[in-house]
Amino acid sequence: MKYLVTGGAGYVGSVVAAHLLEAGHEVTVLDDLSTGFRAAVPDGAAFVEGRVQDAARHLDPSFAGVLHFAAYSQVGESVAKPEKYWDNNVGGTMALLAAMREHGVRRLVFSSTAATYGEPVSTPVTETDPTAPTSPYGASKLAVDHMIGGEVTAHGLAAASLRYFNVAGAYGVYGERHDPESHLIPLVLQVALGEREAISVYGDDYPTPDGTCVRDYIHVADLAEAHLLAMDAVTPGEHLICNLGNGSGFSVREVVETVREVTGHPVPEVMAARRPGDPAVLVASAAAAHERLGWKPSRPDLAGIVADAWAFAKAR
């Protein structure tokens, strides 16, 4: 099969593109390199440098489907520059859906996010929980979910939205290198590498076993496998929404201690005030993905996730 991967020079997109190629598919990556890296595009994939708004130029009826990762994803930046997120995340997807209609490409897997839920009302979070995003980033992703739902109803698109929790780890030469970096595991690894003096711990008085926030971490390779399963599972006229997570959580202090054990390096901590809006616990129920996709994470161990991320960080 032939697939278009938008945002395929980014972290998750590159790993998914690599998995598609390994499965014997033909892959075209469309990425404007504003946050991605040309070197992250897997060997064997065709590469087109361009915005997702230009997808109509690069699609044709020979494509079996689209896997859509082209989005800005920094929560803080979205608060400061909401127009950037509406233009790219929402406007770009609108253009992509129009291009798919024009060329008769009728299968879509969308990279959504747990940020669509906002403050969780229960743990673990299920797909039927209320969606009340607390940032323009989360709101833009939820808007796209609604947009896809309309496309499914009106035009018979076969689509899945996969709502990630905390993606981590690496897949060989494909790993996390955001600029600026905002995710905990790569930040702690920067301390182990001597690139950062200490890791800030934002609050140690939460109602959790060690007082620090608990999050659900999923290996990026497990995430990629879910995308391939979702592409096979989508059916015309249905919008499938699935959470992707391990279903268990690790605290900030557990992550820091695991990095110390895996790397053998000291990781100094600096206590800081709580960040507004940080829930104490954010863990996914992935029951729908298990049932509908036949997916179950095979790399749930935190030490393994950190070890893969550490190997990638050292190689860079």
C-alpha positions as CSV (number, residue, x, y, z in Angstrom):
1,M,0.0,0.0,0.0
2,K,1.0,3.6,-0.5
3,Y,0.6,6.1,2.3
4,L,1.2,9.8,2.8
5,V,2.6,10.7,6.2
6,T,2.2,14.4,7.1
7,G,4.7,15.6,9.7
8,G,6.8,12.5,9.0
9,A,10.1,14.3,9.8
10,G,9.0,14.7,13.4
11,Y,9.3,12.4,16.4
12,V,6.2,10.2,16.2
13,G,5.8,10.7,12.4
14,S,9.3,9.4,11.7
15,V,8.8,6.3,13.8
16,V,5.5,5.5,12.2
17,A,7.0,6.1,8.7
18,A,9.8,3.6,9.6
19,H,7.2,1.0,10.7
20,L,5.2,1.4,7.5
21,L,8.3,0.9,5.4
22,E,9.3,-2.2,7.5
23,A,5.8,-3.6,6.8
24,G,6.5,-3.3,3.1
25,H,4.5,-0.2,2.3
26,E,5.4,2.7,0.1
27,V,5.7,6.0,2.0
28,T,5.8,9.7,1.1
29,V,6.6,12.1,3.9
30,L,5.3,15.7,3.7
31,D,6.9,18.0,6.2
32,D,7.8,21.7,6.2
33,L,10.7,21.1,8.6
34,S,9.5,23.9,10.9
35,T,9.8,21.5,13.8
36,G,11.0,18.3,12.1
37,F,14.4,17.2,10.8
38,R,15.3,16.1,7.3
39,A,17.6,13.5,8.8
40,A,14.7,11.9,10.6
41,V,12.9,10.9,7.4
42,P,13.5,7.2,7.1
43,D,15.6,5.9,4.2
44,G,13.3,4.5,1.6
45,A,10.6,7.1,2.1
46,A,10.0,9.8,-0.6
47,F,10.3,13.2,0.9
48,V,8.4,16.4,-0.1
49,E,9.2,19.6,1.8
50,G,6.0,21.6,2.1
51,R,3.1,22.5,4.3
52,V,0.1,20.3,4.9
53,Q,-2.0,23.0,3.3
54,D,-0.3,22.0,0.1
55,A,-1.3,18.3,0.3
56,A,-3.5,18.5,-2.8
57,R,-0.3,18.8,-4.9
58,H,1.1,15.6,-3.5
59,L,-1.9,13.3,-3.2
60,D,-3.4,11.2,-6.0
61,P,-5.8,8.3,-6.1
62,S,-3.0,5.7,-5.8
63,F,-2.6,6.6,-2.1
64,A,-4.4,4.1,0.2
65,G,-4.6,6.5,3.1
66,V,-3.0,9.4,5.1
67,L,-1.4,9.4,8.6
68,H,-1.6,12.9,9.8
69,F,1.0,14.2,12.3
70,A,1.6,17.7,11.0
71,A,0.8,20.0,13.9
72,Y,2.4,22.4,16.4
73,S,2.3,20.9,19.8
74,Q,3.8,23.3,22.4
75,V,1.1,24.1,25.0
76,G,2.8,27.2,26.3
77,E,3.4,28.6,22.8
78,S,-0.3,27.9,21.9
79,V,-1.3,30.2,24.8
80,A,1.0,33.0,23.6
81,K,0.3,32.5,19.9
82,P,-3.2,30.8,19.5
83,E,-3.5,32.1,15.9
84,K,-0.5,30.0,14.9
85,Y,-2.2,26.8,16.2
86,W,-5.6,27.6,14.6
87,D,-4.0,28.3,11.3
88,N,-1.7,25.2,11.1
89,N,-3.5,22.6,13.2
90,V,-7.1,23.4,12.1
91,G,-6.6,25.2,8.8
92,G,-4.0,22.7,7.7
93,T,-6.2,19.7,8.4
94,M,-9.2,21.4,6.7
95,A,-7.0,21.7,3.5
96,L,-5.9,18.1,3.9
97,L,-9.4,16.8,4.2
98,A,-10.4,18.7,1.0
99,A,-7.3,17.2,-0.8
100,M,-8.4,13.7,0.3
101,R,-11.9,14.3,-1.0
102,E,-10.5,15.7,-4.3
103,H,-8.3,12.6,-5.0
104,G,-10.6,10.0,-3.5
105,V,-8.3,9.0,-0.6
106,R,-10.7,7.6,1.9
107,R,-8.7,6.4,5.0
108,L,-7.2,8.7,7.7
109,V,-5.4,8.1,11.0
110,F,-5.1,11.3,13.0
111,S,-2.5,12.1,15.7
112,S,-4.7,13.5,18.5
113,T,-3.9,14.0,22.2
114,A,-5.0,13.6,25.8
115,A,-4.9,17.4,25.9
116,T,-8.4,17.3,24.4
117,Y,-9.7,16.2,27.8
118,G,-8.3,19.0,29.8
119,E,-8.5,18.4,33.6
120,P,-9.5,14.8,34.0
121,V,-12.8,14.1,35.8
122,S,-11.7,10.5,36.6
123,T,-8.8,8.1,36.4
124,P,-8.1,6.3,34.2
125,V,-9.4,8.6,31.4
126,T,-11.8,7.0,29.0
127,E,-13.0,8.2,25.5
128,T,-16.4,8.9,26.9
129,D,-15.1,11.4,29.5
130,P,-15.8,15.1,28.9
131,T,-13.5,17.0,26.6
132,A,-12.7,20.4,28.0
133,P,-9.2,21.4,26.8
134,T,-7.3,24.1,28.8
135,S,-5.0,25.4,26.0
136,P,-5.4,26.4,22.4
137,Y,-3.2,23.4,21.5
138,G,-5.7,21.0,23.0
139,A,-8.6,23.0,21.6
140,S,-7.2,22.9,18.1
141,K,-6.8,19.1,18.3
142,L,-10.4,18.7,19.6
143,A,-11.6,21.0,16.7
144,V,-9.9,18.6,14.3
145,D,-11.6,15.6,15.9
146,H,-14.9,17.3,15.4
147,M,-14.0,18.2,11.8
148,I,-13.1,14.6,11.1
149,G,-16.4,13.5,12.6
150,G,-18.2,15.7,10.2
151,E,-16.2,14.4,7.2
152,V,-17.0,10.9,8.2
153,T,-20.8,11.6,8.4
154,A,-21.1,13.7,5.3
155,H,-18.6,12.0,3.0
156,G,-18.1,8.5,4.3
157,L,-14.4,8.9,5.3
158,A,-12.9,6.0,7.3
159,A,-11.0,7.6,10.1
160,A,-9.4,7.1,13.5
161,S,-8.3,9.7,16.0
162,L,-5.6,8.3,18.4
163,R,-5.3,10.3,21.7
164,Y,-1.8,9.9,23.1
165,F,-0.8,10.4,26.6
166,N,3.0,10.8,27.3
167,V,5.0,9.4,24.4
168,A,8.6,8.5,25.2
169,G,11.6,6.3,24.2
170,A,13.2,6.0,20.9
171,Y,13.2,3.5,18.0
172,G,16.8,3.1,16.8
173,V,17.9,6.3,15.1
174,Y,14.5,7.9,15.5
175,G,13.9,9.7,18.7
176,E,12.8,12.9,20.5
177,R,14.6,16.2,19.8
178,H,12.1,19.0,20.3
179,D,13.4,22.6,20.4
180,P,12.5,23.8,22.9
181,E,12.2,20.5,24.8
182,S,9.3,20.3,27.3
183,H,8.9,16.6,28.0
184,L,10.2,15.1,31.2
185,I,12.3,12.1,30.1
186,P,14.4,14.0,27.6
187,L,14.8,16.9,30.0
188,V,16.1,14.5,32.8
189,L,18.4,12.9,30.2
190,Q,19.8,16.3,29.4
191,V,20.8,16.6,33.1
192,A,22.5,13.2,32.9
193,L,24.4,14.3,29.8
194,G,25.6,17.5,31.6
195,E,23.6,19.7,29.2
196,R,21.4,21.0,32.1
197,E,22.3,21.6,35.7
198,A,19.3,20.1,37.4
199,I,15.7,19.0,36.8
200,S,12.9,21.1,38.1
201,V,10.2,19.2,40.1
202,Y,7.0,21.2,40.0
203,G,5.4,20.4,43.3
204,D,5.9,17.6,45.8
205,D,2.6,17.9,47.7
206,Y,0.2,16.2,45.3
207,P,-2.1,13.4,46.6
208,T,0.2,10.7,45.1
209,P,2.5,8.2,46.8
210,D,5.6,10.4,46.7
211,G,3.9,13.8,46.3
212,T,4.8,14.4,42.7
213,C,2.6,14.2,39.6
214,V,1.9,10.8,38.0
215,R,1.8,10.4,34.2
216,D,1.2,7.5,31.8
217,Y,4.2,6.9,29.5
218,I,4.0,4.9,26.3
219,H,6.9,3.8,24.2
220,V,6.9,5.5,20.8
221,A,7.3,2.1,19.0
222,D,4.1,0.8,20.7
223,L,2.4,4.0,19.6
224,A,3.6,3.4,16.0
225,E,2.2,-0.1,16.0
226,A,-1.2,1.2,17.0
227,H,-1.2,3.5,14.0
228,L,-0.7,0.7,11.6
229,L,-3.4,-1.3,13.3
230,A,-5.8,1.7,13.2
231,M,-5.2,2.1,9.4
232,D,-6.4,-1.5,8.9
233,A,-9.3,-1.1,11.4
234,V,-11.0,2.0,10.0
235,T,-14.3,1.6,8.2
236,P,-16.2,4.0,5.9
237,G,-18.6,6.2,7.8
238,E,-17.1,5.6,11.2
239,H,-14.9,7.8,13.3
240,L,-13.0,5.6,15.8
241,I,-11.5,7.4,18.8
242,C,-9.0,5.6,21.0
243,N,-6.8,6.5,23.9
244,L,-3.2,5.2,23.7
245,G,-1.4,4.7,27.0
246,N,0.0,2.0,29.2
247,G,-2.8,2.2,31.7
248,S,-0.4,2.7,34.6
249,G,1.5,5.8,35.8
250,F,4.9,6.8,37.0
251,S,5.6,9.8,39.2
252,V,8.2,12.5,38.4
253,R,10.4,11.1,41.1
254,E,10.1,7.6,39.7
255,V,11.2,8.9,36.3
256,V,14.2,10.8,37.8
257,E,15.3,7.8,39.8
258,T,15.0,5.5,36.8
259,V,17.2,7.8,34.8
260,R,19.8,7.7,37.5
261,E,19.7,3.9,37.5
262,V,19.8,3.5,33.7
263,T,22.5,6.2,33.0
264,G,24.6,5.8,36.1
265,H,24.7,9.6,36.4
266,P,23.6,11.9,39.2
267,V,20.5,13.9,38.5
268,P,20.2,16.9,40.8
269,E,16.6,18.1,41.6
270,V,15.4,21.6,42.2
271,M,12.0,22.1,43.8
272,A,9.7,24.5,42.2
273,A,6.1,25.7,42.7
274,R,3.2,23.7,41.2
275,R,2.4,24.7,37.6
276,P,-1.2,25.9,37.1
277,G,-3.4,23.3,35.6
278,D,-1.2,20.3,36.3
279,P,-3.4,17.4,37.4
280,A,-2.1,15.1,40.1
281,V,-2.7,11.9,38.0
282,L,-3.2,11.5,34.3
283,V,-3.5,7.9,33.2
284,A,-5.2,6.4,30.2
285,S,-7.7,3.6,29.8
286,A,-6.7,2.0,26.5
287,A,-9.5,-0.6,26.6
288,A,-11.0,0.7,23.4
289,A,-7.7,0.3,21.6
290,H,-7.3,-3.2,22.9
291,E,-10.9,-4.1,21.8
292,R,-11.1,-2.3,18.4
293,L,-7.5,-2.4,17.2
294,G,-6.2,-5.5,18.9
295,W,-3.5,-3.4,20.3
296,K,-1.6,-3.9,23.6
297,P,1.7,-2.1,24.5
298,S,4.6,-4.6,24.5
299,R,7.2,-2.2,26.0
300,P,5.5,-0.9,29.2
301,D,8.6,-1.0,31.4
302,L,9.8,2.4,32.3
303,A,13.5,1.4,32.5
304,G,13.3,0.1,28.9
305,I,11.6,3.3,27.7
306,V,14.3,5.4,29.4
307,A,17.1,3.1,28.1
308,D,16.0,3.5,24.5
309,A,15.7,7.3,24.9
310,W,19.2,7.3,26.6
311,A,20.8,5.4,23.7
312,F,19.3,7.9,21.2
313,A,20.4,10.9,23.3
314,K,24.0,9.6,23.6
315,A,24.2,8.9,19.9
316,R,23.2,12.5,19.1
